[in-house]
């Protein structure tokens, strides 16, 4: 993705662009499935939750029969936001959502310029689920996420270099 730390700084191999053919195939299959949902005799669902940006295009069609909830997992750095002609298309599709969820305050502020139905729900974990697990103390810090400027991995690397000065036995994984 644009701004990826991998490409510029770390030198790890990154996935090549899948290309327009892949995106077209993905959109075609999604639209066919959308028609299946729309025209199935028995309505199976009360709402459809969309959290893949290419699938936003289903919102105008599916809102005929279902409540549509769209989760936006980050705007900046993604092709549909950075390219203005795509942003217009996706903004149009987002307009058909009954509710839009933003996982960051920055995205909520951007989306609020266009839509009233934006709710901020940060990504998170219910830590109480882990209370039953026997705890062991390990001296390591783990990062889970895609390697992208948006995730702030550079700050983790900078902070960990300072942590290691005081705690040399800790590892970053």
C-alpha positions in Angstrom: 0.0 0.0 0.0 1.0 3.6 -0.4 3.2 4.7 2.4 4.2 1.1 3.4 7.2 1.0 5.7 8.1 -2.3 4.1 8.8 -0.9 0.7 10.9 2.0 1.8 12.7 1.2 5.1 12.7 -2.4 6.2 13.3 -4.1 2.9 10.9 -7.0 3.4 9.1 -8.4 0.4 5.6 -7.0 0.0 2.7 -8.3 -2.0 2.5 -7.0 -5.6 -0.6 -5.2 -6.7 -3.3 -7.7 -7.5 -4.3 -5.6 -10.5 -7.5 -4.5 -12.1 -8.5 -8.0 -13.2 -8.5 -9.3 -9.6 -10.5 -6.3 -8.4 -13.0 -6.8 -11.2 -13.4 -10.5 -10.5 -13.8 -9.8 -6.8 -16.4 -7.1 -7.5 -18.3 -9.3 -9.9 -18.5 -12.2 -7.4 -19.6 -9.8 -4.7 -22.3 -8.3 -6.9 -23.6 -11.8 -7.8 -23.7 -12.7 -4.1 -25.5 -9.4 -3.4 -28.2 -10.3 -6.0 -28.5 -13.6 -4.3 -29.1 -11.9 -0.9 -31.5 -9.4 -2.5 -33.7 -11.9 -4.3 -33.6 -14.9 -2.0 -37.2 -15.8 -1.2 -36.8 -15.9 2.6 -35.1 -13.0 4.2 -32.4 -14.5 6.4 -30.9 -11.4 7.9 -32.0 -8.1 9.5 -28.7 -6.3 8.6 -25.6 -6.7 6.5 -22.3 -5.6 7.9 -19.7 -4.5 5.3 -16.1 -4.0 6.3 -14.2 -4.5 3.1 -13.8 -1.3 1.1 -14.4 -2.9 -2.3 -17.7 -4.2 -1.0 -19.1 -0.8 -0.3 -20.5 -0.9 -3.8 -23.1 -3.4 -2.5 -24.7 -0.9 -0.1 -26.9 0.9 -2.7 -28.3 -2.4 -3.8 -28.7 -4.2 -0.5 -30.2 -1.2 1.4 -33.4 -2.0 -0.5 -34.0 -5.1 1.7 -31.5 -4.8 4.6 -30.1 -2.3 7.1 -26.5 -1.7 6.0 -23.7 -1.2 8.5 -20.3 -0.2 7.1 -17.1 -0.3 9.1 -14.3 1.9 7.7 -10.9 0.5 8.8 -8.9 3.6 7.8 -9.2 6.1 5.1 -5.8 7.6 4.4 -3.4 5.4 2.5 -6.1 3.4 0.8 -6.7 3.8 -2.9 -10.3 4.7 -2.6 -9.5 7.8 -0.5 -6.3 8.9 -2.2 -7.7 8.9 -5.7 -10.5 11.5 -5.8 -12.6 9.8 -8.5 -12.7 6.6 -6.4 -13.4 8.6 -3.2 -16.5 10.1 -4.9 -17.7 6.6 -5.8 -17.2 5.2 -2.3 -18.6 8.3 -0.6 -21.7 7.8 -2.8 -21.9 4.1 -1.6 -21.3 5.1 2.0 -24.3 7.3 1.7 -26.6 4.3 1.6 -25.4 2.9 4.9 -27.8 3.1 7.8 -24.8 3.3 10.1 -21.1 3.9 9.5 -18.5 2.8 12.1 -15.1 4.5 12.2 -12.3 2.8 14.1 -10.3 5.9 14.6 -11.2 9.4 15.7 -9.4 10.9 12.6 -11.6 8.8 10.3 -14.7 9.8 12.3 -13.9 13.5 11.8 -13.4 13.0 8.1 -16.5 11.0 7.6 -18.6 13.4 9.8 -18.0 16.1 7.1 -20.2 14.0 4.7 -22.4 11.9 7.0 -24.4 12.3 10.2 -24.6 8.6 11.0 -21.0 8.0 12.0 -20.1 6.2 15.2 -16.6 5.8 16.7 -16.0 2.3 17.9 -12.3 1.6 18.4 -10.8 -1.8 17.8 -10.3 -3.7 21.0 -10.2 -6.9 22.9 -12.2 -8.1 26.0 -9.2 -9.0 28.2 -11.5 -10.8 30.7 -11.6 -13.7 28.2 -7.9 -14.4 29.1 -8.4 -14.5 32.9 -8.7 -18.3 32.9 -5.4 -18.8 31.2 -2.4 -19.5 33.3 -0.2 -16.4 33.1 3.5 -16.7 32.4 5.9 -13.8 32.3 7.8 -13.6 29.1 10.1 -10.8 28.2 8.8 -10.0 24.8 6.7 -7.4 23.1 4.6 -8.4 20.0 3.2 -6.3 17.2 0.2 -7.6 15.4 -1.0 -5.7 12.3 -0.1 -4.8 8.8 3.1 -3.0 8.2 1.9 0.3 7.2 2.7 3.9 8.1 -0.9 4.3 9.4 -0.2 1.7 12.1 2.6 3.7 13.7 5.1 0.8 13.7 7.9 3.3 13.5 7.0 4.6 16.9 7.1 1.1 18.3 10.6 0.6 16.9 11.8 3.9 18.3 10.3 3.2 21.7 11.6 -0.3 21.9 15.1 0.9 21.2 14.8 3.0 24.4 13.2 0.1 26.3 16.1 -2.1 25.5 18.5 0.3 27.2 16.9 -0.4 30.5 15.6 -3.9 29.8 18.1 -5.6 27.5 16.5 -9.1 28.0 13.3 -8.0 26.3 12.6 -9.0 22.6 10.4 -7.5 20.0 8.5 -10.0 17.9 
